[in-house]
Amino acid sequence: MLSYILIGLSLSLFGLAGLQFFYLNYLERIDRSRKAHLREMEHQRKYLEQRLAEAESRIAEQDRILEDYVEQEEAWAEVIEER
């Protein structure tokens, strides 16, 4: 009778160890997928930072052009007023 109890207990412990093994493998797979997703997000962040820098430089250039245009308009307005 004691041997049946010990066999049942050992099979239960074996099942528990197997369950822990598969759960650990599942957690490792989830961790790898999260790391891959994080790498992809970092890559996308770098790309978006580059696009933002390009857009800001383009806006700064357009602002400079607009300021030059406004200065030219003011100069012409002064010339017209003098005549």
Backbone hydrogen bonds, N-H to C=O, Kabsch-Sander energy under -0.5 kcal/mol:
donor,donor_aa,acceptor,acceptor_aa,energy
5,I,1,M,-1.7
6,L,2,L,-2.3
7,I,3,S,-2.4
8,G,4,Y,-2.5
9,L,5,I,-2.6
10,S,6,L,-2.6
11,L,7,I,-2.4
12,S,8,G,-2.2
13,L,9,L,-2.5
14,F,10,S,-2.4
15,G,11,L,-2.4
16,L,12,S,-2.3
17,A,13,L,-2.5
18,G,14,F,-2.3
19,L,15,G,-2.4
20,Q,16,L,-2.3
21,F,17,A,-2.2
22,F,18,G,-2.5
23,Y,19,L,-2.2
24,L,20,Q,-2.4
25,N,21,F,-2.1
26,Y,22,F,-2.1
27,L,23,Y,-2.4
28,E,24,L,-2.3
29,R,25,N,-2.1
30,I,26,Y,-2.3
31,D,27,L,-2.4
32,R,28,E,-2.3
33,S,29,R,-2.3
34,R,30,I,-2.3
35,K,31,D,-2.3
36,A,32,R,-2.4
37,H,33,S,-2.3
38,L,34,R,-2.5
39,R,35,K,-2.5
40,E,36,A,-2.2
41,M,37,H,-2.3
42,E,38,L,-2.4
43,H,39,R,-2.3
44,Q,40,E,-2.3
45,R,41,M,-2.4
46,K,42,E,-2.3
47,Y,43,H,-2.0
48,L,44,Q,-2.7
49,E,45,R,-2.6
50,Q,46,K,-2.0
51,R,47,Y,-2.2
52,L,48,L,-2.5
53,A,49,E,-2.4
54,E,50,Q,-2.3
55,A,51,R,-2.4
56,E,52,L,-2.7
57,S,53,A,-2.3
58,R,54,E,-2.2
59,I,55,A,-2.5
60,A,56,E,-2.5
61,E,57,S,-2.2
62,Q,58,R,-2.3
63,D,59,I,-2.4
64,R,60,A,-2.2
65,I,61,E,-2.3
66,L,62,Q,-2.5
67,E,63,D,-2.5
68,D,64,R,-2.4
69,Y,65,I,-2.2
70,V,66,L,-2.5
71,E,67,E,-2.5
72,Q,68,D,-2.2
73,E,69,Y,-2.4
74,E,70,V,-2.3
75,A,71,E,-2.1
76,W,72,Q,-2.4
77,A,73,E,-2.3
78,E,74,E,-1.9
79,V,75,A,-2.0
80,I,76,W,-2.5
81,E,77,A,-2.0
82,E,78,E,-1.7
83,R,79,V,-1.1
